[in-house]
Amino acid sequence: MIQQELGLILNKMYNEAKKGEKVTMIHLFGIKYGNIIKENNYSFKDIVKNANISETYVTEITKGANLAKYVKER
């Protein structure tokens, strides 16, 4: 999986999120894909740019990626 694909996934998760759950979806993206991003030395910032969402979400994705070792998606 390449950064552009991850950007498309992030964009879809963000734009299809229910009202009030956009940031939750950003965190979930970090949980689901954080390891892939880190293992491949991808840039969170570049993925956010590819997703065409605010760069302020880089921090939120990083939080999700850090949570990945403690939580599992249900």
Protein Blocks (a to p, Z undefined) as FASTA:
>chain_A
ZZklmmmmmmmmmmmpcehilmmmmmmmmmmmmmmmmmnopafklmmmmnopafklmmmm
mmmmmmmmmpccZZ
